[in-house]
Amino acid sequence: MKRIIGNLLRFSRHGAGDTQSAELSPLVQDVLALREYYTRTRNVRIELDIAPDLPFLAVTEDELKQILLNLVNNSSDALEGMPGTKQLSIRGYQSGLRAVIEVEDTGPGFGNLNRALDPFYTTKPVGKGTGLGLSVCYGIVKERGGDLRIENVEPHGARVTIELPLAEATALPLVAVEAHA
């Protein structure tokens, strides 16, 4: 109980200091700690592959927590009742001036890729979901100048890929370019 309450308090605490950047790895750990009981009791294997030198992302801690929690919850719900190996993978790495976060599961995949990002669209049973998780993630990512893509993976499963600018990339000074005549 003490550990669960501590995790909830740490998770809900607003980020202090630099409110416009967040470090991925500790926030992933916070979110997974909140979902630890669920994943353990349902035999969901968690695979993490986050680059140790990944710079801070141009997003607040609260926004990144919200994105991660929505994606982990969606994957966990998709794995509910699935036979065989249940796996949730989270990868984070740098690509140019962006951070890439991939959340992938071995669930059934997206039923309708064209509607999955629509607000209030859900394939969950009544009372289970609002259909806002992915659309909220999409809104936050777009607001921060990033991109969010969804896809089904073979033989079964889903992947959400998020690209967000790095905090240091958004802080780069503008350089004047002289025109030579």
JOQUI-V269155 format. One record per backbone hydrogen bond with DSSP energy under -0.5 kcal/mol. CO is the residue of the C=O (numbers start at 1). NH is the residue of the N-H. E is the energy in kcal/mol with one decimal. If there is no record, write none. Layout:
CO	NH	E
CO	NH	E
This chain:
1	5	-2.8
2	6	-2.3
3	7	-2.4
4	8	-2.4
5	9	-2.6
6	10	-2.6
7	11	-2.6
8	12	-2.3
9	13	-1.3
17	19	-1.0
18	21	-0.9
22	57	-3.3
23	27	-0.9
24	28	-2.3
25	29	-2.0
26	30	-2.0
27	31	-2.3
28	32	-2.7
29	33	-2.1
30	34	-1.5
31	35	-1.4
33	36	-0.7
35	39	-2.6
36	40	-2.5
37	41	-2.6
38	42	-1.2
39	44	-2.9
40	43	-1.2
43	45	-0.6
43	86	-0.6
45	88	-2.8
47	90	-2.8
49	51	-0.5
49	92	-2.3
51	54	-1.4
56	167	-2.5
57	22	-1.7
57	59	-2.1
60	64	-2.4
61	65	-2.7
62	66	-2.2
63	67	-2.4
64	68	-2.7
65	69	-2.9
66	70	-2.3
67	71	-2.3
68	72	-2.8
69	73	-2.7
70	74	-2.4
71	75	-2.3
72	76	-2.8
73	77	-2.7
74	78	-2.3
75	79	-1.8
76	80	-0.8
77	80	-0.7
79	82	-2.3
85	87	-0.6
86	45	-3.3
87	106	-1.3
88	47	-2.7
89	104	-2.7
90	49	-2.5
91	102	-2.5
92	51	-3.0
93	100	-3.5
95	98	-1.3
97	166	-2.2
98	95	-3.0
99	164	-2.5
100	93	-2.1
101	162	-3.1
102	91	-2.6
102	104	-0.5
103	160	-2.5
104	89	-3.3
105	158	-1.1
112	115	-1.3
112	116	-1.5
115	118	-2.1
118	121	-1.6
120	122	-0.6
125	128	-2.4
125	129	-0.7
131	120	-1.2
131	121	-0.8
132	136	-2.8
133	137	-2.1
134	138	-2.7
135	139	-2.3
136	140	-2.4
137	141	-2.7
138	142	-2.6
139	143	-2.2
140	144	-1.5
141	146	-2.9
142	145	-1.7
147	163	-2.9
149	161	-2.9
151	159	-2.8
157	153	-1.9
158	105	-2.2
159	151	-1.9
159	161	-0.5
160	103	-2.5
160	162	-0.5
161	149	-2.8
162	101	-3.0
163	147	-2.2
164	99	-3.3
165	58	-3.0
166	170	-1.6
167	171	-0.9
169	172	-0.8
174	176	-0.5
176	178	-0.5
178	180	-0.5
179	181	-0.5
